[in-house]
Amino acid sequence: MSMVFHPGQLVMVNIPGKNLDGSTAAFLREHHVRAICLFRWNLGTEAEVRQLTADLREVMGEHALIGIDQEGGSVVRSTFLPQAPAAMALGAAADEAMAEEVGAAVARGLASLGINWNFAPVLDVNNNPANPVIAERSFSEDPLAVTKLAGAWMRGSLREGVACCVKHFPGHGDTHVDSHRDLPEVNKSLAQLEALEFVPFRALRGQAPAMMTAHIVYPQLDPEHPATLSRRVLGTLLRESWGYDGVVITDSLVMKAIHDRYGHDRAAVLALQAGADMVMALGSQDEQLAAIRAIQRAQANGDLGAAALAKANARLDKLAARYPVRHAGYTPAQHERDDDLMHRAWAAGLTTRGTPPVLRRDHRLRVFTQRAVPSDGVSEAGLAGAQVAELFGGFASVDMVELASLAELDWSTIPRDGRLNVIVSNHRDRYDARAKAWRADLHVVLWNPYQALDIPAPAVITWGYATGALVALRDWLERRTTAPGRSPVRLDTRR
């Protein structure tokens, strides 16, 4: 345990740029910040990332925590590492051994860069097809399947020396609101939550070194505060009732569900009072400083007790000591083996719905897709129209129709000229009622699997759009392989 406590030790921040500039280094040193969350804008070449993490480790000290979102699927930050399948792709493959190997491979890549904390795996049970932010990031709608596959994935990661952080406690799977944009509510009784949302978190709490909180109100647990700021949820339930003694970190305080209602300063103190050990105070340096100073004031006036703060600091020290920042070797041969593993895992999850047509190379196709799909800040950018066109490069005659918004497709304007009509959904959002009139011959779902419910057409579902998913899809389109996956969520017309 540190002899002198500094509030900055309980705050995770983000930084600008691909290298550590002097003013940022001075800020980290002055305020004793020990934790950084890296984003895409921080990641240059592999050599640049290694230099950045080495510089951060030097500034932040031996108990440095360098975190990242490297779940797999659409939520990855480092795209030059082997690209892991989305959780739901692993759910479709239903292979625990493969899930463990994927978790290990993700960790090997991160450890080679000097990253020691991965905000994964997702333990949310996605039982709500309208969920705008989890969907394929969940392993399944079955809590036992989530527990098995996420537990296996985590074992692989921990074995390779990278700390996991399961999320989003106590469960983000049954929301229809994105907490990046507003404050969701899950109005379920304790018994209902125990039967579904809590199952993976409770089962895996003994092996999870860290948990991330959800910015969601569970009114039957605490009608006033979202879980991130709720003493009833984090203190009474997680800490006291469940006996969890790992690290609890908040989701980002810059998300609108928290930021617009509380601000960084008040939210930071409320989260620590509730039972969190670390607050994720992303945003401007002024906002980061507001969180640090608020903790300092609360410590001085007794709103935050010295013993509780020391205990939080000790948990973080223990996490960093067990999973230190290191620059593990990552040979080209190992990189190639891990890349092959990811490709095999993506292919094992490829899934069909209904009875898709058997395509021949001489079929005349018309392919509809969206021209561009920008990043929403959580997920990476979707597959561009030009890359969608490459999937059909093996067919003799393809009429590519790229729309500014695929949702605006007007089926009444489609010529009836004998071409097979293929819709390739390369964006995340669900379709509205207009899509029920679309009479496609095939729906290729590259992202949100629940889009298969929106269009009355047979579908092939990849669960993501990383290279491995696209290779498997093209092999299937050209009849070189089958689609062996079984959907881990119900995609029938009864939902």
N, C-alpha and C positions, 0 to 999 in steps of 0.2 A: 504494500500500500504506500502511495506517495506520502512523504512527510508534510509537504505543503500542497494545499489544494488550490487549483486555479480553475475558475468556471469554464474556461476555454477547453478544458480536457473533456467536458461533457457535451461539446458541440461539434457536429460535423458540418463542414462547409464545402462549397464548390469554388473553383478557381478559374480564371480566364486563361485562354491560350494553351499552346502545346508545350510550353516550357515554363519553368518557375521563374518569374521575373522578380527583381529585387524588392519592389514594394509589397508584393504578395508574400514573399518570404519573410519580410520584416513584420508584416501583420500576423502571420502564423507564429513567429517567435515571440512577439510582444504579448500575445494573448494566449500562449501555450496551447494552441489548437493541435490536437493529435489525430484528427480524422478528416479525410477528404473523400468526397464522392466524385469520381471521374465520369465525364460524359463524352459524347462523340467529338465535341469540339476540342477536347483535350488530347485526342489520340491521333498522332501523326504516324510515322513509320514505327516498326517494332523497336528499332534502335532509339528513336525519340521517346517512346513511351518508357523504355527501360531507364533512360536518362532522367526523365521526369520523376519517376517513382524513386529513383536513387536520391535525387535532390530533395524530394519530399521527406524521405526517410531520414536524411541528414538533418533537416530542419526540425522535424517533429519528434525525433528521438526513437529509442528502442521500442516504445509502446505505440508506435504509429499504426493507424488503421487506414488502409487505402481501399475504398469500396467501389463497387461497380454493379450495374444491372446487366448480367450476362445470363439470362434465363434460358435463351434459345428461342427459336421461332422469330417473331417480329420484334422481340425485346432483347436486343443485343447492342452493345456499344462497340466492341472490338470486332470488326468484320474481317480482319485479316487472319484471325484464328479460325480453326475448323468450326463450321457453323452447326450448332446443335439443333435437333428437332424441337419444335414447340412441345410443351408438355402433353398436349392432346394428341399429337402424333405418336408419342410414346404410349399414351393411353390406348390408341388404336392398335398399336403393335402388341400391347399387353405382355411385355417381356421384362420381368424384373432385372434379370442379369444384364440385359442390354441397357436398361435405364441406369443401372449402377455404373456401367462402363462409360456411358455418355457423361454422367456427372463427373467421373474421374478425368475424362478427356478435357472437359471444360476447365476443370481446376488446373490441370497440367499447363494448359495454355496461359491461364491467368497468373499462375505462380512464376512462369518464365518471364512475365512482364513486371513482376514486383507488386502484384495486387494480391492482398491477403484476405479480402472479405467480399463475398459475392451475395448480392441480395436475391437469393433464390435458394431452394425451389418454392414455387407458389403452392400453398396448401388450400387455397380456396376451392370449394366444391361448387362447380358452375352448374347450378340447377335452374338457372333463369336464362332462357334463350334471348331475352332482350338486354342482357348485360352488355353495356357498351365498352367495357374496359378490360374484362377478364377473358371470357370466351375460351379461345384455344390456348390461353396461358394456363388454364387449369388442366389437370390430368384426366378428370372425369366428373360426371355428375354423381358418381357412387363414392361415398366417403371412404369406404374400405379400399377401393381401388386407388384413390388419391393417396391414402396412407401407405400402401404397399409400394407404389411406384415412386412417390416423392421420397419415401424413406430410403429406397434403394439408390436413387439419384444422390441424396445427401451422403449416404455412406461412401459413395465413390468420391465425392468432392473432399470429404474430411480425410479420407485415406491419402489423398494427394496433398494435404496440408493447406487447403484453403477453407476458411470458415464460411459456413452457410448462414443465411438469415431467412428463416421461413416467414411467409407473409400471406395475407394481411390479417393479423389477429384482431378480432375473433372470427373473421370470415367476410370476404367481399364477393362471394359467388352469387348471391341472390339479390343483387341491386340492379336497378334500371337507370341509375344516375352515376356519372363518372365523377369521383371525388376530386379530380383535377379541376373540375368546372363548377361543382356545387356540392352541397352536403347531403349524401344519401341517408336513407333511414331503412332499417330492417326491423319491422315490428313483429318479432317472434318471441314466444315465451322461452323461458330458460329450458324447459323440457324439449321444445322444438329445436333449439340451438344445440342442445346436448345430443340430439339424435342425428344431426347433420353437420352443421358448420364446425362444431367443436371437435368432432371425432378425430380428424388428422392432427390437429394441434395438441389435443390431449395425449394421443397415442405416441406422438413423436417428441414430446416436450423433453424427454430424458436425453435424447441424442442431439437436439437442436441447440447449438451454442448461442444462437441469437434469434429473436423474433422481431418483426416489424409490425407496428400497429396500423389499424385501419381508421381512416377519417370518416367513420360512419356512426350514426346514432342508433343505438339499440334501446328504444324507449322502455322496454320491459326490464332492462338491466339498469339503465340510467337515462331518465327522460331529459336530462339537462345537457349532458356533455357527450361529444363523440368519444369513441373508445380511446383515441389517442390522449385525451385529456381527462379520462374518467378514472377516479380512484376506485370506484366500484368494480370496473372491468379489469384494470391493470393491477391495482393493489389487492382488493378483496378476492377477486376471482383468480387471476393468474398467479399472483405471488403467494397469497395466503392459502386459498382453497386447493389450488393445483400444486403448490410448492415449487413453482418454477424459479430457478436461481441463475438462469443464463442472462445474457444481455438483452434488454428491451430497448429498441430504438424506434423513434417515431418515423412515419413516412414524412415526406418533405413538407415543411411548414409553409412553403410558398404556394402549395396547392390551395385553390380558392376555398375549398371546404373549411380550411382553417384560417388562411391569411386574411380573407375578407371579413371574417367575424371576430378574430382575436388579435391578429398581428403577431409578428415574430416574438416580441418581448413578452407579452402576456402568455402566449401559447407555450413558450419555452418553460416558464415557471410552472404553469398548470400541468404540463406533461411530466415534469420531474416530481411534482407533488403527487401525481397520480400513481407513479411507480416506474416510469421510464428511467433508463440510465443515460441515454444520449438523445439529444434533439437534433434533427436534421434541418439546420437553419441555412437553407440554400437561398440564393438571391444575391442582391448587391452586398458589397462589403459593409455598408451602413446597416443593412438588415441583419447581417451576421453579427455585427458589433452590438446591435440592439438586444439580441438574444443573450450574448455574453454578459452585457451590463445588467440586464434584468435578473439573471441568475446571481450575479454579484450582489445586487441590491437585496434580493430575497434572502440570500445567505446572511447579509449584514443585519437585516431587521428580524430574522428568525422565521420568515415564511418557509424557508428551506432549512431543515436541520442539518447540522454538521455531520452527524452520524450517518444519515441517509445519503448525503452527498459523497462521503468517504466510501460507503458501501458500493455506490454506483461506480465510482472511480476504480475501486478494486476489481469489480466485475470486468470492466473494460481493460484494465491491466492484464488480468488473467487471460482474456480472449486474445490480446495481442501477443502475450508470451507463448500461448499454445500454438498460435498461427502467425508466426512472425513474417514481416516483409522480407522476402528473399528473391533472388533472381536465379531460379532453378534452371538447369540446362534443358533445352528443348531442341533436340536434333532434327534435321530435316526428315530423317527416316521416321521418327516418332510423330512428327507433324503429319506426314503422309499416312501413317497408320490410323491416326485419329481422324483424319479427313475421310478415309475409307469407312471407318466406323460410322461416322455421321451420315454418309451416303446410304449405307446399309440400313441404318435406323429410319431415315426418311422413307426409304423404299418399303420398309416393313409396315409403315403406318398408312400408306396410300390406300384410300377407301372409296368404294363406289356406293351410290344410293340409287335404287331403282335398277333399270336395265339399260345401261348406256349402249348406243349403237357401236357396232364393230366397224371402226374406220379403216378404209383402204387408202393407199397412197394416191389412187386415181380419183378419189372422191373430190367433188368440187365443194369447197367450204366457204362460208362467210363467217368471219370471227369479229365479234363486238367486244370492245374493252375500253377502259378509260385511258386517256392519253398520258396522264401523270397523276401520281398519288403522293403528295408531299407528306413528310413526317408530321405527326401530331404532337411531338415532344415526348411521348411515351414510347411509341413504336417507331421503328425505322420507316423510311419511305417505302411505299408499295412498289411492286414491279411496274416499270414504265411500259407504255404501249409497244415501243420498239422491241423490248425484250419479250413481251408476249408474242409478238410476230415470230420471233426466233423459234418458239416452241413448235410452230407449224411449218418449219422450213423443209420438212421431208415430204410435204404434200404438193402435188403438181399444180393445183389451182386454188389459191386462197385470196379471197377479197377481204382485206383488213379494214375494219371500220373503227377508227379511234375517236371517241367522243370526249368532249370536255368534262362531262359528267355522265357516267354510265346510267345513273338513276333517271336521266332525262330521255332514255331510249323510247322512241315512239314506234311500237310494233306495226301500226297500220301503214307505215311507210316502207316496210320491208318488201322488196320484190319477191314474187313467187316464181322463181326461175330454176327450181330444181336443186339449188345449193343447199347443203346441210348448214343450218344456222347454229353457231356455237357462241355462247356468252361466257366470257372469261372475267370473273369477278376478282379484280386486283386491288380493290379498296376494302375497308373494314366495315363501313356502316351497313346496317340492314336496309332492305328495300321497302318502299311503301306499297300500297295496294295496287298501284299501276302495274307492278311486275307480274301480277296474277294473269295478265293478258298476254304475256310473252310466251310464245309457243316455240321455244328453242328445242333443237334436237339433242343438245348436250349443254350442260352447265358445268364449267370448270371453276371450282371454288378454291382460290389460292390463299384465302386468309380466314375470314370468319365463317366457320362451318354452318352456322345457323342461317346463312343466306340460302342454303339449300332448301329451306322451308318456304322461301319467298317466291321462287320461280317454279312453275309446274313443269319440270323437266328432269330427266335422269341426270345424275351428277357424278363427277369424280372430285374427291376432296383431298387436297394435299396437306392442309393444316398449316401451311406457310409457304414462303417463296424464296428460301435459301437455295443455293446451287444444288444441294442434294435432293431437295424436293422437286426442282425443275428437271433434273436428270431423270428421276423416277417417273415423272409425269410424261416426259417426251418418250421414254421407253414404252410406257403404257399406250400412249396415243398411236405409236408406230407398231404396236402389237408384239413388242419384244419381251414384255413382262406382264404379270397380272397385278391386281390391286388386292393384296392379302389382308389389309386392315379391316377391323370391325369398329364402328363408331362407338366411343365410350360415352356418348350422349345420344339421347333419342332424337332422331331426325325423321320422324314420321308425321303424318298429317293430323295426329290426335293432339299435338301440343299447341 
